[in-house]
Amino acid sequence: IKKDPGLPAQWPYKDELVKEFQFLRAKALAEEKQKKDERRLSRQTRKRARLTQEFTSDAGAFPTSFPPDSPTITALADNSRKAFYKEFRRVVELSDVIIQVLDARDPLACRCPDVERYIRSTNPNKKIILLLNKMDLVPREVGERWLKYFREELPAVAFKCSTQQQAGGLGQRRMPRGAGKGGAPGGGSLGGGGSVAGSADDNSFGASATCLGADTLLQLLKNYTRNLGIKTAITVGVVGLPNVGKSSLINSLKRQRVAQVGNTPGVTKSVQEVVLDKHIKLLDSPGVVFADAESDAAAALRNAIKVERLSDPISPVSEILKRVPAKQLMVLYKISSFSAPEEFLQLVSLARGKLRRGGTPDAAAAARIVLQDWNDGRIP
């Protein structure tokens, strides 16, 4: 095949022909690009329609497992509802044992009976364990009472996650043995007698950065591996509200920083699988909020929702004012006395320089400052 010699140099009207050829080539390239864009848009539209149909069918089947007046399930603002539901459903379906992590400072608010009913509806043989984390932040007597209360219904384990900063070799200590005995319902024991979290002195938890309670939890899980017939390995799913310590629990059991942790909601975005040993495999799930619109204030106080994403940050501040003495807030923010939440937020906005155009106090910005201080522990 001979190469096209092109137009001769002396061809009449050569310049006009060259321009015409360039125009036709540019037009052909533009048409081809337009066709590619149309095909890509068509694929995206079909994919979006398919995902919407799948999500609609799943979402339509999901509420049937809950009572009509049960709270709706919402994901963190970082994730879509569809993504959350798939991750949560995946953890429940793949797990033989579900650990529901509760914050020992407010365990009833962290516990969700609707989740437990949903787990039982998928498979009545699934085991549920209530784990009271952050036991070092509550008095000994309070921890003992909560364990006794929860153990009347389900196995309950006291736990303190490791706060060490190294990447590996996280320390573990055995739970101090005391006079109290804790066990699973029906007479089962929690790891050889199930020591009670607060059986030691008041400083037994907070004195060290190492993990406490891992031996009791691991013994309970190993008992399940022996009690499930011929099955010798189990999958354990970890669920709960944001910032209750799910990822820290997995790191403490693995004794390595295999899961990312943080003090803000939404650090864990998807399910993460961690092999503990040949008998136990852990599934870390994203933090989720099982709540309706009326409990947004309570969720914000538990740091389950990011402060900057709250539509109404003033309502949680009203709850803080009911719990914290006014004198402590006056000293912390260096403001004068106040009698109402609106007056308090005005004083805080003036003290912190949070003003709108025209010099009017920005109550919403001041409320977010107060909530952030609450979550960071600056408000006693």
One Martini backbone bead per residue (centre of mass of N, CA, C, O) as a GRO file, in nm:
protein
  380
    1ILE     BB    1   0.094   0.038   0.025
    2LYS     BB    2   0.061   0.357  -0.048
    3LYS     BB    3   0.138   0.663   0.033
    4ASP     BB    4  -0.008   0.953   0.090
    5PRO     BB    5   0.099   1.249  -0.072
    6GLY     BB    6  -0.110   1.447  -0.110
    7LEU     BB    7  -0.087   1.766  -0.188
    8PRO     BB    8   0.024   1.950  -0.409
    9ALA     BB    9   0.198   2.241  -0.410
   10GLN     BB   10   0.044   2.343  -0.699
   11TRP     BB   11  -0.235   2.335  -0.604
   12PRO     BB   12  -0.528   2.453  -0.639
   13TYR     BB   13  -0.656   2.564  -0.355
   14LYS     BB   14  -0.499   2.441  -0.108
   15ASP     BB   15  -0.578   2.600   0.148
   16GLU     BB   16  -0.881   2.545   0.134
   17LEU     BB   17  -0.861   2.233   0.151
   18VAL     BB   18  -0.714   2.213   0.421
   19LYS     BB   19  -0.935   2.353   0.589
   20GLU     BB   20  -1.159   2.153   0.519
   21PHE     BB   21  -1.022   1.900   0.637
   22GLN     BB   22  -0.993   2.010   0.927
   23PHE     BB   23  -1.293   2.050   0.976
   24LEU     BB   24  -1.384   1.756   0.928
   25ARG     BB   25  -1.207   1.632   1.150
   26ALA     BB   26  -1.317   1.795   1.389
   27LYS     BB   27  -1.608   1.700   1.353
   28ALA     BB   28  -1.557   1.397   1.391
   29LEU     BB   29  -1.436   1.417   1.677
   30ALA     BB   30  -1.684   1.551   1.809
   31GLU     BB   31  -1.883   1.322   1.746
   32GLU     BB   32  -1.731   1.098   1.898
   33LYS     BB   33  -1.735   1.236   2.177
   34GLN     BB   34  -2.042   1.253   2.200
   35LYS     BB   35  -2.093   0.947   2.189
   36LYS     BB   36  -1.929   0.875   2.441
   37ASP     BB   37  -2.091   1.048   2.639
   38GLU     BB   38  -2.363   0.909   2.587
   39ARG     BB   39  -2.276   0.624   2.673
   40ARG     BB   40  -2.188   0.696   2.961
   41LEU     BB   41  -2.460   0.815   3.053
   42SER     BB   42  -2.622   0.559   3.001
   43ARG     BB   43  -2.472   0.378   3.202
   44GLN     BB   44  -2.523   0.550   3.455
   45THR     BB   45  -2.831   0.539   3.443
   46ARG     BB   46  -2.861   0.231   3.463
   47LYS     BB   47  -2.707   0.198   3.730
   48ARG     BB   48  -2.882   0.386   3.901
   49ALA     BB   49  -3.147   0.229   3.856
   50ARG     BB   50  -3.051  -0.040   3.973
   51LEU     BB   51  -2.973   0.060   4.258
   52THR     BB   52  -3.248   0.179   4.328
   53GLN     BB   53  -3.404  -0.086   4.307
   54GLU     BB   54  -3.246  -0.245   4.520
   55PHE     BB   55  -3.288  -0.048   4.756
   56THR     BB   56  -3.597  -0.049   4.754
   57SER     BB   57  -3.632  -0.352   4.808
   58ASP     BB   58  -3.468  -0.362   5.071
   59ALA     BB   59  -3.617  -0.134   5.227
   60GLY     BB   60  -3.896  -0.277   5.215
   61ALA     BB   61  -3.798  -0.534   5.389
   62PHE     BB   62  -3.671  -0.428   5.656
   63PRO     BB   63  -3.920  -0.318   5.846
   64THR     BB   64  -4.056  -0.605   5.901
   65SER     BB   65  -3.858  -0.663   6.161
   66PHE     BB   66  -4.020  -0.425   6.283
   67PRO     BB   67  -4.192  -0.225   6.444
   68PRO     BB   68  -4.389   0.040   6.355
   69ASP     BB   69  -4.245   0.232   6.600
   70SER     BB   70  -3.972   0.217   6.505
   71PRO     BB   71  -3.679   0.333   6.444
   72THR     BB   72  -3.496   0.465   6.213
   73ILE     BB   73  -3.233   0.411   5.988
   74THR     BB   74  -2.919   0.585   6.009
   75ALA     BB   75  -2.657   0.721   5.875
   76LEU     BB   76  -2.396   0.868   5.831
   77ALA     BB   77  -2.313   1.145   5.647
   78ASP     BB   78  -2.074   1.000   5.491
   79ASN     BB   79  -2.306   0.795   5.434
   80SER     BB   80  -2.523   0.615   5.289
   81ARG     BB   81  -2.798   0.429   5.345
   82LYS     BB   82  -2.732   0.200   5.155
   83ALA     BB   83  -2.444   0.143   5.253
   84PHE     BB   84  -2.516   0.081   5.544
   85TYR     BB   85  -2.718  -0.150   5.507
   86LYS     BB   86  -2.523  -0.343   5.367
   87GLU     BB   87  -2.313  -0.359   5.595
   88PHE     BB   88  -2.497  -0.454   5.823
   89ARG     BB   89  -2.612  -0.704   5.679
   90ARG     BB   90  -2.342  -0.842   5.634
   91VAL     BB   91  -2.261  -0.881   5.929
   92VAL     BB   92  -2.508  -1.047   6.019
   93GLU     BB   93  -2.485  -1.280   5.806
   94LEU     BB   94  -2.168  -1.361   5.876
   95SER     BB   95  -2.245  -1.398   6.173
   96ASP     BB   96  -2.252  -1.585   6.484
   97VAL     BB   97  -2.151  -1.333   6.651
   98ILE     BB   98  -2.267  -1.050   6.848
   99ILE     BB   99  -2.119  -0.738   6.931
  100GLN     BB  100  -2.241  -0.498   7.160
  101VAL     BB  101  -2.130  -0.182   7.203
  102LEU     BB  102  -2.094  -0.007   7.513
  103ASP     BB  103  -2.122   0.272   7.707
  104ALA     BB  104  -2.072   0.288   8.047
  105ARG     BB  105  -2.193   0.583   8.089
  106ASP     BB  106  -2.450   0.498   7.863
  107PRO     BB  107  -2.590   0.206   7.792
  108LEU     BB  108  -2.895   0.247   7.725
  109ALA     BB  109  -2.848   0.452   7.488
  110CYS     BB  110  -2.666   0.238   7.318
  111ARG     BB  111  -2.892   0.050   7.317
  112CYS     BB  112  -3.064  -0.175   7.067
  113PRO     BB  113  -3.338  -0.375   7.048
  114ASP     BB  114  -3.393  -0.377   6.739
  115VAL     BB  115  -3.130  -0.517   6.662
  116GLU     BB  116  -3.180  -0.778   6.821
  117ARG     BB  117  -3.440  -0.856   6.672
  118TYR     BB  118  -3.313  -0.869   6.391
  119ILE     BB  119  -3.107  -1.089   6.448
  120ARG     BB  120  -3.319  -1.307   6.534
  121SER     BB  121  -3.479  -1.303   6.264
  122THR     BB  122  -3.246  -1.424   6.088
  123ASN     BB  123  -3.121  -1.590   6.359
  124PRO     BB  124  -3.179  -1.753   6.657
  125ASN     BB  125  -2.865  -1.870   6.690
  126LYS     BB  126  -2.756  -1.610   6.746
  127LYS     BB  127  -2.520  -1.443   6.924
  128ILE     BB  128  -2.527  -1.214   7.211
  129ILE     BB  129  -2.309  -0.944   7.317
  130LEU     BB  130  -2.242  -0.739   7.593
  131LEU     BB  131  -2.018  -0.453   7.585
  132LEU     BB  132  -1.852  -0.274   7.840
  133ASN     BB  133  -1.704   0.012   7.776
  134LYS     BB  134  -1.516   0.226   7.958
  135MET     BB  135  -1.479   0.138   8.275
  136ASP     BB  136  -1.271   0.370   8.369
  137LEU     BB  137  -1.524   0.605   8.368
  138VAL     BB  138  -1.642   0.448   8.614
  139PRO     BB  139  -1.753   0.344   8.886
  140ARG     BB  140  -1.753   0.049   9.041
  141GLU     BB  141  -2.055   0.029   9.127
  142VAL     BB  142  -2.177   0.095   8.852
  143GLY     BB  143  -2.056  -0.142   8.691
  144GLU     BB  144  -2.184  -0.370   8.859
  145ARG     BB  145  -2.482  -0.296   8.808
  146TRP     BB  146  -2.482  -0.317   8.501
  147LEU     BB  147  -2.398  -0.613   8.482
  148LYS     BB  148  -2.634  -0.727   8.645
  149TYR     BB  149  -2.857  -0.620   8.458
  150PHE     BB  150  -2.765  -0.751   8.178
  151ARG     BB  151  -2.734  -1.058   8.281
  152GLU     BB  152  -3.050  -1.117   8.281
  153GLU     BB  153  -3.040  -1.146   7.947
  154LEU     BB  154  -2.722  -1.127   7.877
  155PRO     BB  155  -2.417  -1.140   7.796
  156ALA     BB  156  -2.163  -0.970   7.997
  157VAL     BB  157  -1.881  -0.745   7.940
  158ALA     BB  158  -1.596  -0.615   8.061
  159PHE     BB  159  -1.410  -0.318   7.934
  160LYS     BB  160  -1.068  -0.210   7.827
  161CYS     BB  161  -0.903  -0.038   7.617
  162SER     BB  162  -0.632   0.031   7.453
  163THR     BB  163  -0.399   0.337   7.476
  164GLN     BB  164  -0.177   0.266   7.307
  165GLN     BB  165   0.053   0.389   7.038
  166GLN     BB  166   0.152   0.149   6.923
  167ALA     BB  167   0.138  -0.082   6.656
  168GLY     BB  168   0.247  -0.306   6.856
  169GLY     BB  169   0.218  -0.487   7.144
  170LEU     BB  170  -0.038  -0.486   7.300
  171GLY     BB  171  -0.154  -0.482   7.608
  172GLN     BB  172  -0.246  -0.732   7.865
  173ARG     BB  173  -0.487  -0.788   8.128
  174ARG     BB  174  -0.621  -0.927   8.387
  175MET     BB  175  -0.897  -0.954   8.551
  176PRO     BB  176  -0.996  -0.876   8.844
  177ARG     BB  177  -1.071  -1.054   9.118
  178GLY     BB  178  -1.380  -1.115   9.290
  179ALA     BB  179  -1.674  -1.169   9.456
  180GLY     BB  180  -1.811  -1.137   9.200
  181LYS     BB  181  -2.050  -1.295   8.978
  182GLY     BB  182  -2.060  -1.351   8.624
  183GLY     BB  183  -2.322  -1.439   8.387
  184ALA     BB  184  -2.501  -1.608   8.187
  185PRO     BB  185  -2.782  -1.698   8.088
  186GLY     BB  186  -2.856  -2.009   8.230
  187GLY     BB  187  -2.552  -2.040   8.388
  188GLY     BB  188  -2.345  -1.920   8.226
  189SER     BB  189  -2.015  -1.836   8.196
  190LEU     BB  190  -1.765  -1.573   8.203
  191GLY     BB  191  -1.485  -1.698   8.200
  192GLY     BB  192  -1.449  -1.857   8.468
  193GLY     BB  193  -1.683  -1.666   8.637
  194GLY     BB  194  -1.686  -1.378   8.554
  195SER     BB  195  -1.553  -1.110   8.614
  196VAL     BB  196  -1.585  -0.815   8.760
  197ALA     BB  197  -1.492  -0.508   8.681
  198GLY     BB  198  -1.517  -0.367   8.990
  199SER     BB  199  -1.349  -0.557   9.200
  200ALA     BB  200  -1.156  -0.353   9.231
  201ASP     BB  201  -1.022  -0.083   9.251
  202ASP     BB  202  -1.077   0.233   9.122
  203ASN     BB  203  -0.773   0.213   8.964
  204SER     BB  204  -0.763  -0.056   8.784
  205PHE     BB  205  -0.814   0.085   8.501
  206GLY     BB  206  -0.664   0.383   8.487
  207ALA     BB  207  -0.352   0.306   8.554
  208SER     BB  208  -0.360   0.180   8.260
  209ALA     BB  209  -0.312   0.129   7.898
  210THR     BB  210  -0.408  -0.140   7.904
  211CYS     BB  211  -0.587  -0.418   7.864
  212LEU     BB  212  -0.923  -0.513   7.981
  213GLY     BB  213  -1.107  -0.829   7.936
  214ALA     BB  214  -0.999  -1.026   7.710
  215ASP     BB  215  -1.007  -1.303   7.853
  216THR     BB  216  -1.314  -1.320   7.893
  217LEU     BB  217  -1.402  -1.288   7.596
  218LEU     BB  218  -1.233  -1.520   7.470
  219GLN     BB  219  -1.358  -1.746   7.641
  220LEU     BB  220  -1.645  -1.711   7.538
  221LEU     BB  221  -1.583  -1.758   7.236
  222LYS     BB  222  -1.461  -2.043   7.274
  223ASN     BB  223  -1.721  -2.168   7.381
  224TYR     BB  224  -1.876  -2.131   7.112
  225THR     BB  225  -1.694  -2.316   6.938
  226ARG     BB  226  -1.782  -2.577   7.116
  227ASN     BB  227  -2.118  -2.526   7.102
  228LEU     BB  228  -2.144  -2.557   6.759
  229GLY     BB  229  -2.067  -2.838   6.731
  230ILE     BB  230  -1.863  -2.900   6.452
  231LYS     BB  231  -1.783  -2.618   6.478
  232THR     BB  232  -1.451  -2.439   6.504
  233ALA     BB  233  -1.554  -2.165   6.370
  234ILE     BB  234  -1.598  -1.805   6.403
  235THR     BB  235  -1.800  -1.513   6.349
  236VAL     BB  236  -1.745  -1.171   6.458
  237GLY     BB  237  -1.957  -0.906   6.520
  238VAL     BB  238  -1.922  -0.542   6.534
  239VAL     BB  239  -2.146  -0.326   6.706
  240GLY     BB  240  -2.254   0.025   6.705
  241LEU     BB  241  -2.196   0.315   6.798
  242PRO     BB  242  -2.029   0.581   6.778
  243ASN     BB  243  -1.758   0.592   6.995
  244VAL     BB  244  -1.745   0.301   7.168
  245GLY     BB  245  -1.495   0.098   7.055
  246LYS     BB  246  -1.467  -0.109   6.815
  247SER     BB  247  -1.177  -0.079   6.698
  248SER     BB  248  -1.033  -0.094   6.973
  249LEU     BB  249  -1.121  -0.380   7.036
  250ILE     BB  250  -0.974  -0.518   6.800
  251ASN     BB  251  -0.690  -0.418   6.870
  252SER     BB  252  -0.680  -0.549   7.154
  253LEU     BB  253  -0.718  -0.845   7.060
  254LYS     BB  254  -0.479  -0.836   6.840
  255ARG     BB  255  -0.237  -0.639   6.937
  256GLN     BB  256  -0.310  -0.433   6.697
  257ARG     BB  257  -0.324  -0.169   6.447
  258VAL     BB  258  -0.571  -0.266   6.221
  259ALA     BB  259  -0.760  -0.027   6.309
  260GLN     BB  260  -0.903   0.264   6.269
  261VAL     BB  261  -0.891   0.551   6.483
  262GLY     BB  262  -1.124   0.787   6.658
  263ASN     BB  263  -1.306   1.088   6.791
  264THR     BB  264  -1.481   1.059   6.530
  265PRO     BB  265  -1.727   1.015   6.332
  266GLY     BB  266  -1.660   0.789   6.059
  267VAL     BB  267  -1.389   0.627   6.031
  268THR     BB  268  -1.556   0.384   5.963
  269LYS     BB  269  -1.676   0.285   5.634
  270SER     BB  270  -1.631  -0.034   5.647
  271VAL     BB  271  -1.586  -0.354   5.630
  272GLN     BB  272  -1.361  -0.542   5.848
  273GLU     BB  273  -1.126  -0.804   5.837
  274VAL     BB  274  -1.019  -1.005   6.129
  275VAL     BB  275  -0.777  -1.235   6.221
  276LEU     BB  276  -0.718  -1.384   6.521
  277ASP     BB  277  -0.761  -1.695   6.454
  278LYS     BB  278  -0.858  -2.020   6.369
  279HIS     BB  279  -1.149  -1.957   6.533
  280ILE     BB  280  -1.141  -1.631   6.494
  281LYS     BB  281  -1.348  -1.376   6.333
  282LEU     BB  282  -1.350  -1.031   6.261
  283LEU     BB  283  -1.606  -0.760   6.231
  284ASP     BB  284  -1.588  -0.436   6.124
  285SER     BB  285  -1.811  -0.171   6.172
  286PRO     BB  286  -1.986   0.089   6.123
  287GLY     BB  287  -2.107   0.358   6.259
  288VAL     BB  288  -2.437   0.383   6.406
  289VAL     BB  289  -2.777   0.525   6.395
  290PHE     BB  290  -3.053   0.446   6.612
  291ALA     BB  291  -3.279   0.694   6.516
  292ASP     BB  292  -3.468   0.964   6.559
  293ALA     BB  293  -3.530   1.300   6.548
  294GLU     BB  294  -3.570   1.326   6.872
  295SER     BB  295  -3.251   1.201   6.922
  296ASP     BB  296  -3.028   1.405   6.827
  297ALA     BB  297  -2.934   1.521   7.094
  298ALA     BB  298  -2.834   1.256   7.222
  299ALA     BB  299  -2.634   1.184   6.994
  300ALA     BB  300  -2.457   1.438   7.026
  301LEU     BB  301  -2.371   1.379   7.327
  302ARG     BB  302  -2.232   1.095   7.217
  303ASN     BB  303  -2.079   1.151   6.945
  304ALA     BB  304  -2.261   1.031   6.681
  305ILE     BB  305  -2.249   1.326   6.559
  306LYS     BB  306  -2.151   1.564   6.374
  307VAL     BB  307  -2.145   1.890   6.447
  308GLU     BB  308  -2.143   2.018   6.150
  309ARG     BB  309  -2.422   1.831   6.076
  310LEU     BB  310  -2.613   1.985   6.242
  311SER     BB  311  -2.927   2.139   6.224
  312ASP     BB  312  -2.959   2.146   6.566
  313PRO     BB  313  -2.736   2.267   6.810
  314ILE     BB  314  -2.920   2.382   7.050
  315SER     BB  315  -3.058   2.142   7.192
  316PRO     BB  316  -2.805   2.005   7.325
  317VAL     BB  317  -2.735   2.250   7.503
  318SER     BB  318  -2.981   2.229   7.686
  319GLU     BB  319  -2.889   1.957   7.809
  320ILE     BB  320  -2.625   2.056   7.930
  321LEU     BB  321  -2.754   2.269   8.128
  322LYS     BB  322  -2.895   2.038   8.300
  323ARG     BB  323  -2.605   1.892   8.391
  324VAL     BB  324  -2.453   2.166   8.429
  325PRO     BB  325  -2.331   2.394   8.611
  326ALA     BB  326  -2.324   2.730   8.572
  327LYS     BB  327  -2.050   2.801   8.708
  328GLN     BB  328  -1.868   2.628   8.523
  329LEU     BB  329  -1.940   2.781   8.260
  330MET     BB  330  -1.851   3.063   8.352
  331VAL     BB  331  -1.552   2.984   8.392
  332LEU     BB  332  -1.485   2.861   8.113
  333TYR     BB  333  -1.611   3.128   7.934
  334LYS     BB  334  -1.613   3.400   8.075
  335ILE     BB  335  -1.905   3.469   8.201
  336SER     BB  336  -2.198   3.558   8.289
  337SER     BB  337  -2.491   3.532   8.396
  338PHE     BB  338  -2.771   3.302   8.342
  339SER     BB  339  -3.123   3.173   8.242
  340ALA     BB  340  -3.077   3.079   7.937
  341PRO     BB  341  -2.976   2.940   7.647
  342GLU     BB  342  -2.980   3.197   7.474
  343GLU     BB  343  -2.806   3.368   7.664
  344PHE     BB  344  -2.560   3.180   7.669
  345LEU     BB  345  -2.498   3.193   7.360
  346GLN     BB  346  -2.454   3.495   7.345
  347LEU     BB  347  -2.212   3.507   7.539
  348VAL     BB  348  -2.029   3.310   7.383
  349SER     BB  349  -2.022   3.462   7.111
  350LEU     BB  350  -1.891   3.717   7.230
  351ALA     BB  351  -1.638   3.577   7.359
  352ARG     BB  352  -1.561   3.425   7.061
  353GLY     BB  353  -1.653   3.597   6.799
  354LYS     BB  354  -1.956   3.505   6.707
  355LEU     BB  355  -2.062   3.685   6.424
  356ARG     BB  356  -2.264   3.851   6.236
  357ARG     BB  357  -2.394   4.056   6.034
  358GLY     BB  358  -2.396   4.348   6.241
  359GLY     BB  359  -2.318   4.198   6.535
  360THR     BB  360  -2.471   3.943   6.571
  361PRO     BB  361  -2.525   3.669   6.729
  362ASP     BB  362  -2.408   3.325   6.688
  363ALA     BB  363  -2.568   3.057   6.809
  364ALA     BB  364  -2.477   2.814   6.638
  365ALA     BB  365  -2.170   2.850   6.670
  366ALA     BB  366  -2.173   2.837   6.980
  367ALA     BB  367  -2.296   2.552   7.001
  368ARG     BB  368  -2.060   2.405   6.859
  369ILE     BB  369  -1.848   2.477   7.069
  370VAL     BB  370  -1.984   2.336   7.310
  371LEU     BB  371  -1.998   2.051   7.185
  372GLN     BB  372  -1.695   2.015   7.142
  373ASP     BB  373  -1.621   2.043   7.442
  374TRP     BB  374  -1.787   1.801   7.532
  375ASN     BB  375  -1.643   1.582   7.355
  376ASP     BB  376  -1.342   1.666   7.470
  377GLY     BB  377  -1.382   1.725   7.800
  378ARG     BB  378  -1.400   2.033   7.901
  379ILE     BB  379  -1.668   1.956   8.026
  380PRO     BB  380  -1.745   1.836   8.348
   0.00000   0.00000   0.00000
